[in-house]
Amino acid sequence: MPYLKKINYLPSAKAYATRTFLFLKDDGTLKPLAIELSKPRLIRDCDLGFKPVLPLPVIDVQPHPDINYHWGVESKVVLPADKGVESTIWLLAKAHVIVNDTNYHQLISHWLNTHAVMEPFAIATHRNLSVVHPVYKLLHPHYRDTININALAREILINAGSIVEQTFLPGPYSMEMSSAVYKNWVFTDQALPNDLIKR
C-alpha cells in the first residue's frame, strides 16, 4: 500500500485498495459477493511502557513529532444491498473497484505491458532483420507506428503535469507506479505457460 499512502495525502484524491469476492454462476457470469475496502492509517502507539491489550485509536492526521506512530490498515467489507444507505455504500465500493481496475489497465496493462515493453523489440527488429526476412514481415505491421505513438504519448499524455496526471486517481504518482511495476517485469514470465501459471 505504499502508493495509497501517497495518494491519500494528496488534497484532491482519496483511494482504497479493493478486493472483490466473486461467485461463478451456472450461466457463466460472475456475481460480486463482497468488496473489501482497505486503506493505510496511522495508528498512535501507546506512550506507556507496555503493549496495550485493546486496539489503539486510529487517526487520520499528520504525525506529532513527540508521539510514536506506526502504519496499520483499516479495512471494511461491504456487502450487496438494494435499499437505503447500504445500497449507496455498495455502489461507492463498486466505483472504487472500477477506478482501481481502470487505473491498472491504463497504466500497467495498456501503457507498460503493451506500448513501453514493445519499444526494444521494435528497435531490434529494424536494426537486426532485413526487410525481406519473414520474421520482419510478420512483425512490421505491429511495430510500424509503435515508436511514433509512444513518443506522442510521452509528449502529450504521460509527461509531468499531463492529462494522465491530472485525471487519473494516482495523479503525480501515475508514472512512478508504472515504473515500479516495470522493475519486476521479466521477459520469460510473458510466455503463455508462465503467464497463465502466474495468474
FIKOLZA-1660 file (N, C-alpha, C; in steps of 0.1 Angstrom, whole numbers, plus 5000, padded with zeros to 4 digits):
% residues 199
   i   px   py   pz ch aa at
   1 5008 4988 5000  A  M  N
   1 5000 5000 5000  A  M CA
   1 5008 5013 5000  A  M  C
   2 5021 5012 4996  A  P  N
   2 5029 5025 4996  A  P CA
   2 5023 5036 4988  A  P  C
   3 5017 5033 4977  A  Y  N
   3 5011 5044 4969  A  Y CA
   3 4998 5049 4974  A  Y  C
   4 4991 5041 4981  A  L  N
   4 4979 5045 4987  A  L CA
   4 4982 5056 4998  A  L  C
   5 4992 5054 5005  A  K  N
   5 4996 5065 5015  A  K CA
   5 4999 5078 5007  A  K  C
   6 5006 5077 4997  A  K  N
   6 5010 5089 4989  A  K CA
   6 4997 5096 4983  A  K  C
   7 4989 5087 4977  A  I  N
   7 4977 5093 4971  A  I CA
   7 4967 5099 4981  A  I  C
   8 4966 5093 4992  A  N  N
   8 4957 5098 5002  A  N CA
   8 4962 5110 5009  A  N  C
   9 4975 5114 5008  A  Y  N
   9 4980 5126 5013  A  Y CA
   9 4978 5138 5003  A  Y  C
  10 4974 5134 4990  A  L  N
  10 4970 5145 4980  A  L CA
  10 4957 5151 4985  A  L  C
  11 4956 5164 4983  A  P  N
  11 4944 5171 4987  A  P CA
  11 4932 5168 4978  A  P  C
  12 4935 5163 4966  A  S  N
  12 4924 5161 4956  A  S CA
  12 4919 5147 4955  A  S  C
  13 4925 5137 4962  A  A  N
  13 4922 5123 4959  A  A CA
  13 4922 5115 4972  A  A  C
  14 4913 5105 4973  A  K  N
  14 4913 5096 4983  A  K CA
  14 4911 5082 4977  A  K  C
  15 4918 5072 4981  A  A  N
  15 4917 5059 4975  A  A CA
  15 4917 5048 4985  A  A  C
  16 4912 5037 4981  A  Y  N
  16 4911 5024 4988  A  Y CA
  16 4918 5013 4980  A  Y  C
  17 4924 5004 4986  A  A  N
  17 4928 4991 4980  A  A CA
  17 4915 4983 4980  A  A  C
  18 4912 4976 4969  A  T  N
  18 4900 4969 4968  A  T CA
  18 4903 4954 4966  A  T  C
  19 4895 4946 4971  A  R  N
  19 4895 4931 4968  A  R CA
  19 4880 4927 4967  A  R  C
  20 4877 4921 4955  A  T  N
  20 4864 4917 4952  A  T CA
  20 4862 4902 4953  A  T  C
  21 4852 4898 4960  A  F  N
  21 4849 4883 4961  A  F CA
  21 4838 4880 4951  A  F  C
  22 4841 4871 4941  A  L  N
  22 4831 4868 4931  A  L CA
  22 4827 4854 4931  A  L  C
  23 4814 4852 4927  A  F  N
  23 4809 4838 4926  A  F CA
  23 4806 4835 4911  A  F  C
  24 4811 4824 4906  A  L  N
  24 4808 4820 4893  A  L CA
  24 4794 4813 4892  A  L  C
  25 4785 4819 4886  A  K  N
  25 4771 4813 4885  A  K CA
  25 4771 4802 4874  A  K  C
  26 4760 4794 4874  A  D  N
  26 4759 4783 4864  A  D CA
  26 4758 4788 4850  A  D  C
  27 4753 4801 4848  A  D  N
  27 4752 4806 4835  A  D CA
  27 4765 4812 4830  A  D  C
  28 4776 4811 4838  A  G  N
  28 4789 4816 4833  A  G CA
  28 4792 4830 4837  A  G  C
  29 4783 4837 4843  A  T  N
  29 4785 4851 4848  A  T CA
  29 4791 4851 4862  A  T  C
  30 4797 4862 4865  A  L  N
  30 4803 4864 4878  A  L CA
  30 4794 4873 4886  A  L  C
  31 4791 4870 4899  A  K  N
  31 4783 4878 4908  A  K CA
  31 4792 4882 4919  A  K  C
  32 4792 4896 4922  A  P  N
  32 4800 4900 4933  A  P CA
  32 4793 4897 4946  A  P  C
  33 4801 4890 4955  A  L  N
  33 4795 4887 4968  A  L CA
  33 4799 4897 4979  A  L  C
  34 4811 4903 4978  A  A  N
  34 4815 4913 4988  A  A CA
  34 4827 4920 4982  A  A  C
  35 4829 4932 4987  A  I  N
  35 4841 4940 4984  A  I CA
  35 4848 4945 4996  A  I  C
  36 4861 4942 4997  A  E  N
  36 4868 4947 5009  A  E CA
  36 4875 4960 5005  A  E  C
  37 4873 4970 5013  A  L  N
  37 4880 4983 5011  A  L CA
  37 4890 4985 5022  A  L  C
  38 4903 4987 5018  A  S  N
  38 4913 4989 5028  A  S CA
  38 4921 5001 5025  A  S  C
  39 4925 5008 5035  A  K  N
  39 4934 5020 5034  A  K CA
  39 4944 5020 5045  A  K  C
  40 4956 5026 5042  A  P  N
  40 4966 5027 5053  A  P CA
  40 4961 5038 5063  A  P  C
  41 4964 5036 5075  A  R  N
  41 4961 5045 5085  A  R CA
  41 4972 5046 5095  A  R  C
  42 4975 5058 5100  A  L  N
  42 4985 5060 5111  A  L CA
  42 4978 5056 5124  A  L  C
  43 4985 5048 5132  A  I  N
  43 4979 5044 5145  A  I CA
  43 4989 5049 5155  A  I  C
  44 4983 5055 5166  A  R  N
  44 4991 5061 5176  A  R CA
  44 4996 5049 5186  A  R  C
  45 5009 5048 5188  A  D  N
  45 5014 5039 5197  A  D CA
  45 5011 5043 5211  A  D  C
  46 5010 5034 5220  A  C  N
  46 5008 5038 5234  A  C CA
  46 5021 5043 5240  A  C  C
  47 5020 5055 5247  A  D  N
  47 5032 5060 5252  A  D CA
  47 5036 5055 5266  A  D  C
  48 5028 5044 5270  A  L  N
  48 5032 5038 5283  A  L CA
  48 5043 5027 5279  A  L  C
  49 5049 5022 5289  A  G  N
  49 5060 5012 5287  A  G CA
  49 5055 4998 5284  A  G  C
  50 5042 4995 5282  A  F  N
  50 5038 4982 5279  A  F CA
  50 5028 4982 5267  A  F  C
  51 5026 4971 5261  A  K  N
  51 5018 4970 5250  A  K CA
  51 5003 4969 5254  A  K  C
  52 4995 4977 5249  A  P  N
  52 4981 4977 5253  A  P CA
  52 4974 4964 5247  A  P  C
  53 4964 4960 5255  A  V  N
  53 4956 4948 5251  A  V CA
  53 4945 4952 5241  A  V  C
  54 4939 4964 5243  A  L  N
  54 4929 4968 5234  A  L CA
  54 4934 4975 5221  A  L  C
  55 4927 4975 5211  A  P  N
  55 4931 4982 5198  A  P CA
  55 4934 4996 5201  A  P  C
  56 4944 5001 5195  A  L  N
  56 4948 5016 5196  A  L CA
  56 4939 5024 5187  A  L  C
  57 4937 5037 5191  A  P  N
  57 4928 5045 5183  A  P CA
  57 4935 5048 5169  A  P  C
  58 4926 5048 5159  A  V  N
  58 4931 5051 5145  A  V CA
  58 4929 5066 5143  A  V  C
  59 4940 5072 5137  A  I  N
  59 4939 5086 5134  A  I CA
  59 4942 5089 5120  A  I  C
  60 4937 5101 5115  A  D  N
  60 4939 5105 5101  A  D CA
  60 4947 5118 5100  A  D  C
  61 4955 5121 5110  A  V  N
  61 4962 5134 5109  A  V CA
  61 4977 5132 5107  A  V  C
  62 4984 5143 5105  A  Q  N
  62 4998 5143 5103  A  Q CA
  62 5004 5139 5117  A  Q  C
  63 5014 5130 5117  A  P  N
  63 5020 5126 5130  A  P CA
  63 5026 5137 5138  A  P  C
  64 5024 5136 5151  A  H  N
  64 5030 5146 5160  A  H CA
  64 5045 5141 5163  A  H  C
  65 5055 5150 5163  A  P  N
  65 5068 5145 5165  A  P CA
  65 5071 5139 5178  A  P  C
  66 5064 5141 5189  A  D  N
  66 5066 5136 5202  A  D CA
  66 5059 5123 5205  A  D  C
  67 5050 5118 5196  A  I  N
  67 5042 5106 5198  A  I CA
  67 5047 5096 5187  A  I  C
  68 5048 5084 5192  A  N  N
  68 5052 5073 5183  A  N CA
  68 5039 5068 5175  A  N  C
  69 5041 5066 5162  A  Y  N
  69 5030 5061 5153  A  Y CA
  69 5036 5049 5145  A  Y  C
  70 5027 5041 5141  A  H  N
  70 5031 5031 5131  A  H CA
  70 5019 5030 5121  A  H  C
  71 5023 5025 5109  A  W  N
  71 5013 5023 5099  A  W CA
  71 5005 5010 5101  A  W  C
  72 4992 5011 5100  A  G  N
  72 4983 5000 5100  A  G CA
  72 4974 5000 5088  A  G  C
  73 4965 4991 5088  A  V  N
  73 4955 4990 5078  A  V CA
  73 4941 4991 5084  A  V  C
  74 4932 4999 5078  A  E  N
  74 4918 4999 5082  A  E CA
  74 4911 4993 5070  A  E  C
  75 4903 4982 5073  A  S  N
  75 4895 4975 5063  A  S CA
  75 4881 4975 5066  A  S  C
  76 4873 4975 5056  A  K  N
  76 4858 4973 5058  A  K CA
  76 4853 4964 5047  A  K  C
  77 4845 4955 5050  A  V  N
  77 4838 4946 5040  A  V CA
  77 4824 4951 5037  A  V  C
  78 4821 4954 5024  A  V  N
  78 4808 4959 5020  A  V CA
  78 4801 4948 5013  A  V  C
  79 4788 4946 5016  A  L  N
  79 4780 4936 5010  A  L CA
  79 4770 4942 5001  A  L  C
  80 4765 4934 4991  A  P  N
  80 4755 4940 4982  A  P CA
  80 4742 4944 4990  A  P  C
  81 4736 4954 4985  A  A  N
  81 4724 4959 4992  A  A CA
  81 4715 4966 4981  A  A  C
  82 4702 4965 4983  A  D  N
  82 4693 4971 4973  A  D CA
  82 4686 4984 4978  A  D  C
  83 4686 4986 4991  A  K  N
  83 4679 4998 4996  A  K CA
  83 4687 5006 5006  A  K  C
  84 4683 5018 5008  A  G  N
  84 4689 5026 5018  A  G CA
  84 4703 5030 5016  A  G  C
  85 4709 5034 5027  A  V  N
  85 4723 5039 5027  A  V CA
  85 4733 5028 5023  A  V  C
  86 4729 5015 5027  A  E  N
  86 4738 5004 5023  A  E CA
  86 4739 5003 5008  A  E  C
  87 4728 5005 5001  A  S  N
  87 4729 5004 4986  A  S CA
  87 4739 5015 4980  A  S  C
  88 4738 5027 4986  A  T  N
  88 4747 5037 4982  A  T CA
  88 4762 5034 4985  A  T  C
  89 4764 5028 4997  A  I  N
  89 4778 5024 5000  A  I CA
  89 4782 5013 4991  A  I  C
  90 4773 5003 4988  A  W  N
  90 4777 4993 4978  A  W CA
  90 4781 4999 4965  A  W  C
  91 4773 5008 4960  A  L  N
  91 4777 5015 4947  A  L CA
  91 4790 5022 4948  A  L  C
  92 4793 5029 4959  A  L  N
  92 4806 5035 4961  A  L CA
  92 4817 5025 4961  A  L  C
  93 4815 5014 4968  A  A  N
  93 4825 5003 4968  A  A CA
  93 4828 4998 4954  A  A  C
  94 4817 4996 4946  A  K  N
  94 4819 4991 4932  A  K CA
  94 4826 5002 4924  A  K  C
  95 4824 5015 4927  A  A  N
  95 4831 5025 4920  A  A CA
  95 4846 5025 4923  A  A  C
  96 4849 5023 4935  A  H  N
  96 4864 5022 4939  A  H CA
  96 4870 5010 4931  A  H  C
  97 4863 4999 4930  A  V  N
  97 4869 4987 4923  A  V CA
  97 4871 4991 4908  A  V  C
  98 4861 4998 4902  A  I  N
  98 4862 5001 4888  A  I CA
  98 4873 5011 4886  A  I  C
  99 4875 5021 4895  A  V  N
  99 4886 5031 4893  A  V CA
  99 4899 5024 4894  A  V  C
 100 4901 5015 4904  A  N  N
 100 4914 5008 4906  A  N CA
 100 4916 4999 4893  A  N  C
 101 4906 4992 4889  A  D  N
 101 4908 4984 4877  A  D CA
 101 4911 4992 4864  A  D  C
 102 4905 5003 4863  A  T  N
 102 4908 5012 4851  A  T CA
 102 4922 5018 4852  A  T  C
 103 4926 5022 4864  A  N  N
 103 4940 5027 4865  A  N CA
 103 4950 5016 4862  A  N  C
 104 4948 5005 4868  A  Y  N
 104 4957 4994 4865  A  Y CA
 104 4957 4990 4850  A  Y  C
 105 4946 4990 4844  A  H  N
 105 4945 4987 4830  A  H CA
 105 4953 4997 4822  A  H  C
 106 4950 5010 4824  A  Q  N
 106 4956 5020 4815  A  Q CA
 106 4971 5022 4818  A  Q  C
 107 4975 5022 4831  A  L  N
 107 4989 5024 4834  A  L CA
 107 4998 5012 4833  A  L  C
 108 4993 5000 4836  A  I  N
 108 5001 4988 4836  A  I CA
 108 4998 4980 4824  A  I  C
 109 4986 4975 4822  A  S  N
 109 4983 4966 4811  A  S CA
 109 4985 4973 4798  A  S  C
 110 4979 4985 4796  A  H  N
 110 4979 4991 4783  A  H CA
 110 4993 4998 4781  A  H  C
 111 4996 5008 4789  A  W  N
 111 5008 5016 4786  A  W CA
 111 5021 5007 4788  A  W  C
 112 5023 5002 4799  A  L  N
 112 5035 4995 4802  A  L CA
 112 5036 4982 4794  A  L  C
 113 5027 4973 4796  A  N  N
 113 5028 4959 4790  A  N CA
 113 5025 4959 4775  A  N  C
 114 5019 4969 4770  A  T  N
 114 5016 4969 4755  A  T CA
 114 5026 4978 4748  A  T  C
 115 5026 4991 4752  A  H  N
 115 5034 5001 4745  A  H CA
 115 5049 5001 4749  A  H  C
 116 5051 5003 4761  A  A  N
 116 5065 5005 4766  A  A CA
 116 5074 4993 4764  A  A  C
 117 5069 4981 4767  A  V  N
 117 5078 4970 4766  A  V CA
 117 5081 4965 4751  A  V  C
 118 5073 4971 4742  A  M  N
 118 5075 4967 4728  A  M CA
 118 5085 4975 4721  A  M  C
 119 5089 4987 4727  A  E  N
 119 5099 4995 4720  A  E CA
 119 5112 4988 4717  A  E  C
 120 5118 4981 4727  A  P  N
 120 5131 4975 4724  A  P CA
 120 5130 4965 4713  A  P  C
 121 5118 4958 4712  A  F  N
 121 5117 4948 4702  A  F CA
 121 5115 4954 4688  A  F  C
 122 5108 4965 4688  A  A  N
 122 5106 4973 4675  A  A CA
 122 5120 4978 4670  A  A  C
 123 5127 4983 4679  A  I  N
 123 5141 4988 4675  A  I CA
 123 5150 4977 4671  A  I  C
 124 5150 4966 4678  A  A  N
 124 5158 4955 4675  A  A CA
 124 5154 4948 4662  A  A  C
 125 5142 4948 4659  A  T  N
 125 5137 4943 4646  A  T CA
 125 5142 4951 4634  A  T  C
 126 5141 4964 4636  A  H  N
 126 5146 4973 4625  A  H CA
 126 5161 4973 4623  A  H  C
 127 5168 4971 4634  A  R  N
 127 5183 4971 4634  A  R CA
 127 5189 4958 4629  A  R  C
 128 5182 4947 4632  A  N  N
 128 5189 4934 4630  A  N CA
 128 5183 4925 4620  A  N  C
 129 5171 4928 4615  A  L  N
 129 5165 4920 4605  A  L CA
 129 5163 4927 4591  A  L  C
 130 5166 4920 4581  A  S  N
 130 5164 4925 4567  A  S CA
 130 5149 4927 4565  A  S  C
 131 5145 4937 4557  A  V  N
 131 5131 4939 4554  A  V CA
 131 5125 4928 4546  A  V  C
 132 5133 4919 4540  A  V  N
 132 5128 4908 4533  A  V CA
 132 5127 4895 4542  A  V  C
 133 5132 4896 4554  A  H  N
 133 5132 4885 4564  A  H CA
 133 5117 4882 4567  A  H  C
 134 5114 4869 4568  A  P  N
 134 5100 4865 4571  A  P CA
 134 5095 4870 4585  A  P  C
 135 5104 4870 4595  A  V  N
 135 5100 4875 4608  A  V CA
 135 5098 4890 4608  A  V  C
 136 5106 4897 4600  A  Y  N
 136 5104 4912 4599  A  Y CA
 136 5091 4914 4592  A  Y  C
 137 5087 4907 4582  A  K  N
 137 5074 4909 4575  A  K CA
 137 5063 4906 4584  A  K  C
 138 5065 4896 4593  A  L  N
 138 5054 4893 4603  A  L CA
 138 5052 4904 4613  A  L  C
 139 5063 4909 4618  A  L  N
 139 5063 4919 4629  A  L CA
 139 5060 4933 4624  A  L  C
 140 5064 4937 4612  A  H  N
 140 5064 4950 4608  A  H CA
 140 5050 4957 4609  A  H  C
 141 5039 4950 4606  A  P  N
 141 5026 4957 4608  A  P CA
 141 5023 4960 4622  A  P  C
 142 5028 4952 4631  A  H  N
 142 5026 4955 4646  A  H CA
 142 5035 4966 4651  A  H  C
 143 5047 4967 4646  A  Y  N
 143 5057 4977 4651  A  Y CA
 143 5057 4990 4643  A  Y  C
 144 5050 4990 4632  A  R  N
 144 5051 5001 4622  A  R CA
 144 5050 5015 4629  A  R  C
 145 5041 5017 4638  A  D  N
 145 5038 5030 4644  A  D CA
 145 5042 5030 4659  A  D  C
 146 5048 5020 4664  A  T  N
 146 5050 5019 4679  A  T CA
 146 5058 5031 4684  A  T  C
 147 5069 5034 4678  A  I  N
 147 5078 5044 4683  A  I CA
 147 5071 5058 4682  A  I  C
 148 5065 5061 4671  A  N  N
 148 5058 5074 4670  A  N CA
 148 5047 5075 4680  A  N  C
 149 5039 5065 4681  A  I  N
 149 5028 5065 4691  A  I CA
 149 5033 5067 4705  A  I  C
 150 5043 5060 4709  A  N  N
 150 5049 5062 4722  A  N CA
 150 5055 5075 4724  A  N  C
 151 5062 5081 4714  A  A  N
 151 5067 5094 4715  A  A CA
 151 5056 5105 4717  A  A  C
 152 5045 5103 4710  A  L  N
 152 5034 5113 4712  A  L CA
 152 5028 5111 4726  A  L  C
 153 5027 5098 4730  A  A  N
 153 5021 5096 4744  A  A CA
 153 5030 5103 4754  A  A  C
 154 5043 5102 4753  A  R  N
 154 5052 5108 4763  A  R CA
 154 5051 5123 4762  A  R  C
 155 5049 5128 4750  A  E  N
 155 5049 5143 4749  A  E CA
 155 5035 5149 4754  A  E  C
 156 5024 5141 4751  A  I  N
 156 5011 5147 4754  A  I CA
 156 5004 5141 4766  A  I  C
 157 5005 5128 4768  A  L  N
 157 4997 5121 4778  A  L CA
 157 5004 5118 4791  A  L  C
 158 5017 5114 4791  A  I  N
 158 5022 5109 4804  A  I CA
 158 5034 5117 4809  A  I  C
 159 5036 5129 4803  A  N  N
 159 5047 5137 4809  A  N CA
 159 5043 5144 4822  A  N  C
 160 5052 5150 4829  A  A  N
 160 5048 5157 4842  A  A CA
 160 5037 5167 4840  A  A  C
 161 5027 5167 4848  A  G  N
 161 5016 5176 4847  A  G CA
 161 5007 5173 4835  A  G  C
 162 5007 5162 4830  A  S  N
 162 5000 5158 4818  A  S CA
 162 4985 5155 4821  A  S  C
 163 4978 5151 4810  A  I  N
 163 4964 5147 4811  A  I CA
 163 4963 5135 4821  A  I  C
 164 4972 5126 4820  A  V  N
 164 4971 5114 4829  A  V CA
 164 4973 5118 4843  A  V  C
 165 4983 5127 4846  A  E  N
 165 4985 5131 4860  A  E CA
 165 4973 5139 4865  A  E  C
 166 4966 5146 4856  A  Q  N
 166 4955 5155 4861  A  Q CA
 166 4942 5147 4862  A  Q  C
 167 4941 5136 4855  A  T  N
 167 4928 5129 4855  A  T CA
 167 4928 5115 4861  A  T  C
 168 4939 5109 4862  A  F  N
 168 4939 5095 4868  A  F CA
 168 4940 5097 4883  A  F  C
 169 4935 5087 4890  A  L  N
 169 4935 5088 4905  A  L CA
 169 4949 5089 4911  A  L  C
 170 4959 5081 4906  A  P  N
 170 4972 5083 4913  A  P CA
 170 4979 5096 4911  A  P  C
 171 4973 5105 4902  A  G  N
 171 4978 5118 4900  A  G CA
 171 4993 5118 4896  A  G  C
 172 5001 5126 4904  A  P  N
 172 5015 5127 4901  A  P CA
 172 5023 5114 4903  A  P  C
 173 5017 5104 4908  A  Y  N
 173 5023 5091 4911  A  Y CA
 173 5020 5081 4900  A  Y  C
 174 5013 5084 4889  A  S  N
 174 5009 5075 4879  A  S CA
 174 5021 5068 4872  A  S  C
 175 5030 5076 4867  A  M  N
 175 5041 5070 4860  A  M CA
 175 5051 5064 4870  A  M  C
 176 5052 5069 4882  A  E  N
 176 5060 5062 4892  A  E CA
 176 5055 5048 4895  A  E  C
 177 5042 5047 4896  A  M  N
 177 5036 5033 4898  A  M CA
 177 5040 5024 4887  A  M  C
 178 5038 5029 4875  A  S  N
 178 5041 5021 4863  A  S CA
 178 5056 5017 4863  A  S  C
 179 5065 5026 4867  A  S  N
 179 5079 5023 4867  A  S CA
 179 5082 5012 4878  A  S  C
 180 5075 5013 4889  A  A  N
 180 5077 5003 4900  A  A CA
 180 5073 4989 4895  A  A  C
 181 5063 4988 4888  A  V  N
 181 5058 4975 4882  A  V CA
 181 5068 4971 4872  A  V  C
 182 5074 4980 4864  A  Y  N
 182 5083 4976 4853  A  Y CA
 182 5096 4970 4859  A  Y  C
 183 5100 4975 4871  A  K  N
 183 5112 4969 4877  A  K CA
 183 5111 4954 4880  A  K  C
 184 5099 4949 4882  A  N  N
 184 5097 4935 4884  A  N CA
 184 5093 4927 4871  A  N  C
 185 5093 4934 4860  A  W  N
 185 5089 4928 4847  A  W CA
 185 5100 4919 4843  A  W  C
 186 5096 4906 4839  A  V  N
 186 5106 4896 4835  A  V CA
 186 5101 4891 4821  A  V  C
 187 5110 4891 4812  A  F  N
 187 5106 4887 4798  A  F CA
 187 5101 4873 4798  A  F  C
 188 5107 4863 4805  A  T  N
 188 5103 4849 4804  A  T CA
 188 5089 4847 4810  A  T  C
 189 5085 4856 4819  A  D  N
 189 5072 4855 4825  A  D CA
 189 5061 4858 4816  A  D  C
 190 5064 4864 4804  A  Q  N
 190 5054 4868 4794  A  Q CA
 190 5050 4856 4785  A  Q  C
 191 5058 4845 4785  A  A  N
 191 5054 4834 4777  A  A CA
 191 5041 4828 4782  A  A  C
 192 5033 4823 4773  A  L  N
 192 5019 4819 4777  A  L CA
 192 5019 4809 4789  A  L  C
 193 5027 4798 4789  A  P  N
 193 5025 4789 4801  A  P CA
 193 5029 4796 4814  A  P  C
 194 5040 4804 4814  A  N  N
 194 5044 4811 4826  A  N CA
 194 5034 4822 4830  A  N  C
 195 5028 4829 4820  A  D  N
 195 5018 4839 4823  A  D CA
 195 5006 4833 4829  A  D  C
 196 5001 4822 4824  A  L  N
 196 4989 4815 4830  A  L CA
 196 4992 4810 4844  A  L  C
 197 5004 4805 4846  A  I  N
 197 5007 4800 4860  A  I CA
 197 5007 4811 4870  A  I  C
 198 5013 4823 4866  A  K  N
 198 5013 4834 4874  A  K CA
 198 4999 4839 4878  A  K  C
 199 4990 4838 4869  A  R  N
 199 4976 4843 4872  A  R CA
 199 4970 4834 4882  A  R  C
% end
